């Protein structure tokens, strides 16, 4: 009996041990599964954090770029607003309307019809010139009464092409034939014989040359000064006088007054009063005599001029 009880006890202990071992194995398996699950969660969390961090960084960078862009635009707008703040007096030129206005203390105190740039181009020796009135902000740099016009070279080129002519530049120290515009003046026979000497007499062709600050025509040693402020034509050639010569200075072409803006641009009078209100100039703003006189009287050196 005792032996049977001992045997049963041994089996019971074995069963208990096996149960404990099973429980321990099961618990260990559960622990391992939990550890793996937790590790997966950690890996997922790390991935989320890493990805969200990169996305957050990108979002932060994008947001900062947007802020910088908006700040830059606000700064530019603020600068533009400051630039166009009202001054005591502003001269406005509308190229679309061909009108000039003067604004003082937000009130228009003067307006007039004008002519502005025609927008055409001229190509000369590889250089392209656009005859347009510049858009932007300027200042009156000087005022002139009875201004003298000194035509640029392109004026002679343009006039020559209108009339089917060529151009030649008369430089100081050079001479050209007054009848053909060629650089060398030919010798012409008169057909009159010198009976005493038996020799044929000749007469030199008239030539043009620069003498001091003027251009003279020389014929057989006799000089004749050409009238100032007039175009010079030699045959089919239009002569371009040198700068500084009288023949390069034209009076009364710009009217009685000129308000200079710099770089050759100005508001001035014109002889072409029938063209006022049209875009026909080479870039300057032309006004009628009465209007330029009024504008000249109220404008000041330093006044802002806005051309649009």
Buried (B, 14 or more C-beta within 10 A) or exposed (E): EEEEEEEEEEEEEEEEEEEEEEEEEEEEEEEEEEEEEEEEEEEEEEEEEEEEEEEEEEEEEEEEEEEEEEEEEEEEEEEEEEEEEEEEBBBBBBBEBBBBBBBBEEEEEBBBBBBBBBEEEBEBEEEEBEBBBEEEEBEBBEBBEEBBBBBBBBBBBBBBBEEEBEBBEBEEEBBBBBBBBBEEBEEEEEEEEEEEEEEEEEEEBBBBBBEEEBBBBBBEEEEEEBEBBEBBBBBEBBBBBBEEBBBBBBEEBBBBBBBBBEEEBBBBBBEEBEBBEBBBBBBBBBBBBEBBBBBBEEBEEEBBBBBE
